[in-house]
Amino acid sequence: YTAEEKAEAWSGTTEVVKAYSDKMVQRMNKEIDTLLIYAGLFSVILTAFNVQSYPLLQPTPPNPTLAALFQISAQLSSFSINPPFVNSTAPTFLQALAGVSTRSASPPPAWAVWLNVFWFSSLICSLAAASISITVKQWLNHYALRLSGASRDVARLRQFRLNRLRRWHVESIVAVLPVLLQLALGLFSAGLLVLLWNLHQTVAVVVACLVGVLFVFTMATSVLPAFCADCSYISPQAIAV
């Protein structure tokens, strides 16, 4: 081959690799941008629920009125009359308040514990998806550094970086991010059902039906591609199945 033919071949190869890699990086960037918006909004909403749920894990503060009645009762039962004196061995108000506090302190109910387990786990999954998304975007930005032009060195560098993306499973990491957000949504729904079931069963049943419809849809669209070759419901969950 002549030098001109070799240069033309390298130029064509560079364009092919450039078009493929740029399209792949652009697709992953767009997907990550969408996931970041969803994760941010979901985390904000979930934080508002968690702010209201974590006080349920704290013991109920003692009732000062109950402490005062306890002290009065103790004083009335402890009076001793020794003329010309009337003595009382009852504890002071602060001691009575401390005694009531000790007796009234009880562990949080089981449903409150599970509610916070589900909601805080959901928040961690959502924040993890956002954090991993930012990290992957940094990787993709580094991939595009110093890749302008169509020279032989640029083509080799571009192919080298493309091979690294494949070797270190960057696409697989991006594919896991929607699964994390789906898991966060599932945990939030489970906690919501726990809360509603202890507040009002009618509302809980209605919400459970809606959550069940969403769960059945998600499971069906994840499993169907494994049985139907022409099914278009291809997603990271379906690929994993």
PyMOL commands that set and color helices and strands:
alter all, ss='L'
color gray80, all
select helices_A, chain A and resi 3-57+64-78+93-104+110-143+152-167+170-199+201-227+236-240
alter helices_A, ss='H'
color red, helices_A
select strands_A, chain A and resi 79-82+85-88
alter strands_A, ss='S'
color yellow, strands_A
deselect
rebuild
show_as cartoon
